[in-house]
Amino acid sequence: MDMPITELPLTGTDVYAMPREQGEWVLRRQLAAAYRLVDHFGWTELIYGHLTARVPGDAPHFLINPFGLNYDEVTASNLVKIDLDGNIVEPSPHPVNYAGFVIHSAIHMAHASRHRVVMHTHTRAGMAVCALKDGLKPISMVSTAFHGKLSQHDYEGPSLDLDERGRLLKNLGDNQAMMLRNHGLLVTGRSVPEAFLRLYRLERACQIQIDAAAAGALNVMGDNLAAKSGADMDAFSERESANGMGDLEFAALIRKLDKTDSSWRH
């Protein structure tokens, strides 16, 4: 895909309200930045795991990373556009990971605006908490953001069966975060910044739980306190981000990326 010379703002605007081609240019850069940030934070599992985003417009197409590339090799222009059947819809020299297509298309096929972006990781802390019988516990401020809003999906293998898509979507329900048991983390969002902030919080919550459990007995909050804390965090995020949840944080992270390497933009 030809990328425009003129830079458009990468935060503070709704890519789905922009002219289709401009919206896709911005979305590609946002998603490429998210891949680089996952690499920056050390959340990669070799070349596996995926971050995907629904492309603006009526066609049910979404962007996914080229299979075989490291996350620090992903750029706006080499992201691959595919349809809900896993077919590459624009010329690309790169293949896509079939398992990634199955998991992500399960969420994208619902066409819900709250699930435009899907992020799935295999981090050490995330996989560890997904392997615990009791899962994520409300023991930290960030974990309360998911109290009563975290779905569960039982492991069925490496997600190669199309029949699993319906069960994934059903288990996600109205939530925007899910623990894939014995597998990894999955979050969704209305935008790349929103989904990334949700992923950051869920990953951080898992890291804190693993560290705390290694140090001693967990001090688990009661339901009332955990629910209040979670509601307060949501209210704060919405209030402080007038242009969209996660925009302030994502803009700061983009500045961090550009200080060392801006190749993701191209």
Buried (B, 14 or more C-beta within 10 A) or exposed (E): BEEEEEEEEBBBBEBBEBEBEBBBBBBBBBBBBBBBBBBBBEBBBEBBBBBBBBBBEEEBBBBBBBBEBEBBBBBBBBBBBBBBEBEBBEEBEBEBBEBBBBBBBBBBBBEBEEBBBBBBBBBEBBBBBBEBEEBBBBBBBBBBBBBEBBBBBEEBEEBEEBEBBEBBBEBBEEBBBBBBBEBBBBBBBBBBBBBBBBBBBBBBBBBBBBEBBEEEEBEEBEEEEBBBBBBEBBEEBEEEBEBBBBBBBBBEBBEEBEEEEEEBBE
